Amino acid sequence: MARDRGEAAPSAFERVVQGVALLGGVLLITLSLTVVISVTLRSDLVGSAGIPGDFELVQMATALAAFCFLPWCQLRRGNIFVDTFTLKLPERWQRRIDAVWDIVYALVMALIAWRLAVGARAAFGT
């Protein structure tokens, strides 16, 4: 991605977040190909059973891909929020409120990641 002269190079954290988002994109492309292959195998022309477990695989991997995009969206302030009540506050207070919500967001994402890990362990019986 080309940068303006006044724009700083991305930090290591930004590069990791961007890499995770790209990984999510690759995962979505792979899922699309999986669906196409499975549907083609199930067609009357081929008559096969399709890819075993493809529904579950696509469901879980789609959730994972969406989860991969969330850090990039948060880093770029792309999430939808309502600032009607805070627009008239001083910028200092707005930044503090944003920081509080960033912490809440991080805690919710950590909770989701933890529960996904618990569910995955239970699914694989380990």
RAMORA-V928433 format. One record per residue. RES is the residue in one small letter. PHI is phi in degrees with one decimal (NA if undefined). OMEGA is omega in degrees with one decimal (* if undefined). BURIAL is I if it has 24 or more other C-alpha atoms within 12 Angstrom, else O. Layout:
res->RES phi->PHI omega->OMEGA burial->BURIAL
res->RES phi->PHI omega->OMEGA burial->BURIAL
This chain:
res->m phi->NA omega->-179.7 burial->O
res->a phi->-72.4 omega->-178.8 burial->O
res->r phi->-119.6 omega->174.3 burial->O
res->d phi->-71.9 omega->-179.3 burial->O
res->r phi->-62.3 omega->-177.3 burial->O
res->g phi->-83.7 omega->-175.7 burial->O
res->e phi->-92.0 omega->-177.6 burial->O
res->a phi->-72.8 omega->175.9 burial->O
res->a phi->-66.6 omega->-178.4 burial->O
res->p phi->-66.1 omega->177.6 burial->O
res->s phi->-75.1 omega->178.3 burial->O
res->a phi->-61.5 omega->178.7 burial->O
res->f phi->-62.4 omega->178.7 burial->O
res->e phi->-62.8 omega->178.3 burial->O
res->r phi->-66.6 omega->177.3 burial->O
res->v phi->-64.7 omega->179.8 burial->O
res->v phi->-61.8 omega->178.5 burial->I
res->q phi->-65.0 omega->177.6 burial->I
res->g phi->-63.3 omega->177.9 burial->O
res->v phi->-64.4 omega->178.1 burial->I
res->a phi->-64.9 omega->176.9 burial->I
res->l phi->-64.3 omega->176.0 burial->O
res->l phi->-60.9 omega->175.7 burial->O
res->g phi->-61.4 omega->177.4 burial->I
res->g phi->-65.3 omega->176.9 burial->O
res->v phi->-63.0 omega->178.2 burial->O
res->l phi->-62.1 omega->178.6 burial->I
res->l phi->-64.2 omega->177.1 burial->I
res->i phi->-63.9 omega->177.6 burial->O
res->t phi->-61.8 omega->177.8 burial->O
res->l phi->-63.6 omega->178.0 burial->I
res->s phi->-60.9 omega->178.2 burial->O
res->l phi->-64.5 omega->177.8 burial->O
res->t phi->-61.0 omega->179.6 burial->I
res->v phi->-64.5 omega->179.9 burial->I
res->v phi->-61.3 omega->-179.9 burial->O
res->i phi->-64.1 omega->-178.5 burial->O
res->s phi->-64.3 omega->178.9 burial->I
res->v phi->-65.8 omega->178.3 burial->O
res->t phi->-62.8 omega->179.2 burial->O
res->l phi->-64.9 omega->-179.6 burial->O
res->r phi->-82.4 omega->-176.5 burial->O
res->s phi->-65.9 omega->179.0 burial->O
res->d phi->-65.4 omega->-179.4 burial->O
res->l phi->-68.9 omega->-177.7 burial->O
res->v phi->-94.6 omega->176.1 burial->O
res->g phi->73.1 omega->179.4 burial->O
res->s phi->-85.8 omega->-179.5 burial->O
res->a phi->-85.2 omega->-176.9 burial->O
res->g phi->83.6 omega->179.5 burial->O
res->i phi->-87.8 omega->-179.7 burial->O
res->p phi->-62.3 omega->177.3 burial->O
res->g phi->76.0 omega->-175.4 burial->O
res->d phi->-66.4 omega->179.0 burial->I
res->f phi->-62.0 omega->-178.9 burial->O
res->e phi->-65.2 omega->179.4 burial->O
res->l phi->-60.1 omega->-179.3 burial->O
res->v phi->-66.4 omega->179.3 burial->I
res->q phi->-60.8 omega->-176.6 burial->O
res->m phi->-68.2 omega->-177.8 burial->O
res->a phi->-70.5 omega->176.0 burial->I
res->t phi->-65.5 omega->176.4 burial->I
res->a phi->-62.1 omega->178.6 burial->O
res->l phi->-63.7 omega->179.4 burial->I
res->a phi->-62.7 omega->178.3 burial->I
res->a phi->-61.5 omega->178.6 burial->I
res->f phi->-63.8 omega->178.5 burial->I
res->c phi->-67.5 omega->-178.0 burial->I
res->f phi->-82.8 omega->-174.5 burial->I
res->l phi->-60.8 omega->179.5 burial->I
res->p phi->-61.9 omega->178.8 burial->I
res->w phi->-62.7 omega->179.6 burial->I
res->c phi->-62.4 omega->180.0 burial->O
res->q phi->-67.4 omega->-179.6 burial->I
res->l phi->-63.1 omega->-179.6 burial->O
res->r phi->-89.4 omega->-178.2 burial->O
res->r phi->55.8 omega->-178.2 burial->O
res->g phi->-91.0 omega->179.6 burial->O
res->n phi->-71.4 omega->178.7 burial->O
res->i phi->-77.5 omega->175.3 burial->O
res->f phi->-145.8 omega->-179.5 burial->O
res->v phi->-104.3 omega->-178.6 burial->O
res->d phi->-114.6 omega->-178.1 burial->O
res->t phi->-56.3 omega->-175.4 burial->O
res->f phi->-83.1 omega->-175.4 burial->O
res->t phi->-104.3 omega->-177.4 burial->O
res->l phi->-60.0 omega->-176.3 burial->O
res->k phi->-89.7 omega->177.3 burial->O
res->l phi->-75.5 omega->174.9 burial->O
res->p phi->-61.3 omega->-177.6 burial->O
res->e phi->-58.0 omega->179.1 burial->O
res->r phi->-58.8 omega->179.0 burial->O
res->w phi->-69.1 omega->178.1 burial->O
res->q phi->-61.6 omega->178.3 burial->O
res->r phi->-64.9 omega->178.2 burial->O
res->r phi->-64.9 omega->178.5 burial->O
res->i phi->-63.0 omega->176.9 burial->O
res->d phi->-60.4 omega->179.5 burial->O
res->a phi->-64.1 omega->177.8 burial->O
res->v phi->-60.8 omega->-179.4 burial->O
res->w phi->-69.0 omega->174.1 burial->O
res->d phi->-63.3 omega->178.2 burial->O
res->i phi->-66.1 omega->177.6 burial->O
res->v phi->-59.7 omega->179.1 burial->O
res->y phi->-60.1 omega->179.5 burial->O
res->a phi->-62.1 omega->178.7 burial->O
res->l phi->-64.8 omega->178.3 burial->O
res->v phi->-64.8 omega->178.7 burial->O
res->m phi->-64.7 omega->176.9 burial->O
res->a phi->-64.6 omega->177.1 burial->O
res->l phi->-61.9 omega->179.1 burial->O
res->i phi->-62.9 omega->179.4 burial->O
res->a phi->-62.1 omega->179.1 burial->O
res->w phi->-61.6 omega->-178.2 burial->O
res->r phi->-67.4 omega->175.2 burial->O
res->l phi->-63.7 omega->178.9 burial->O
res->a phi->-65.6 omega->177.5 burial->O
res->v phi->-62.1 omega->178.8 burial->O
res->g phi->-64.1 omega->178.8 burial->O
res->a phi->-66.0 omega->177.7 burial->O
res->r phi->-62.3 omega->179.3 burial->O
res->a phi->-66.0 omega->-179.1 burial->O
res->a phi->-67.1 omega->-178.9 burial->O
res->f phi->-93.5 omega->174.6 burial->O
res->g phi->70.8 omega->179.1 burial->O
res->t phi->-110.9 omega->* burial->O
